[in-house]
């Protein structure tokens, strides 16, 4: 019996995400997005994940040196549940809610 193809896997280098602009540039590079664009804020990322942008979920994002990113993306934001969290955690929430499997290395 043939097995279903595995979703593609992309690698994001967390040490390159030294702030929010650098994170968005690295995410676009990591997923091989056309013109390097895969969002520039949380709402734009959610839009990309809903379709019309390449790649479309499901896919896996292996976030290497994720703790480097967590230390850089510390701005506090309020989510739709009115709970405050770090920008890093908010990005993770948007990715996972959009159908991306995120593996933190």
Secondary structure, DSSP 8 states (H G I E B T S, - for coil): --------EEEEEGGG--SHHHHHHHHHHHTT-GGG-S-SSHHHHHHHHTTTSSS-SSEEEEEETHHHHHHH---EEE-TTS-EEEHHHHHHHHHHHTTEEEEE-
